[in-house]
Amino acid sequence: MDEDDLDPREAERVRRRDREARAAERELMRSGMGKVFKQIQDVQRKVADELPDERPRNPKRIRP
């Protein structure tokens, strides 16, 4: 079913939804958003580095 088969009100609703979705994608490409993305990654790295460095034990491993 394409847009031509829809009721005019429904077709407009679909166009508006698509336009809003494209706007959200473009928002992420704004200048300065790279810096925000880097800040998020830095915080995630810091949290990951603060986690305890414990490996899960392998209960099936036979120790000599």
N, C-alpha and C positions, 0 to 999 in steps of 0.2 A: 504494500500500500504506500503510495507516495503522497506528497503534499496536495496534489491536484484532486485526489479522491476525498479529501477531508472537508468537513463543514468549514466555512470561512472563519468562524470564531476559533475552531480547533486548529486550523492552519496557522492563524496568527499566534495562538498559544505556543505552537511548536517553534515558530520562527523566533518568538521572544525567548523561549527556553534555550534555543541554540545560540542566540546572540549573547545571552547572559553567560553561557558556558564558555564561549570564546573570550568574553571580557575577563572572566576569572583567569583563563590561561594567559592572556596578555598582561594582566596585573603582575603575574610572577616574573615577567620579563622586563618590568620597569627598571630604569637605572637605579642602582642602589640596592636592588634585591639580592644581588650576588653577595653583598656584605652581610645581609641578614642571614642568608643561607650559610655562609661561613661561620657566623656567630652561633647558629644552631648546631652545626657540626662540631665546633669547638666545645660547646657545653656537653654534647653527647660523648665526646672523647674524654673529657674530664671525668664525667660520671663513670664511664667504663674503666678508666684507669684507677678509680678509687675502689672498685669492686675487689673483693679478696681474690687472690690468685690461687685458687684451689682447683685441682683437677678432680673430676669425679673418679672414684675408685672403681676398679674393674674387679668385681667379686669372683669372677671365674679364673682370674690369673693365679697361677700356682707359683708360690714363692719357694725357692730352694732352702 
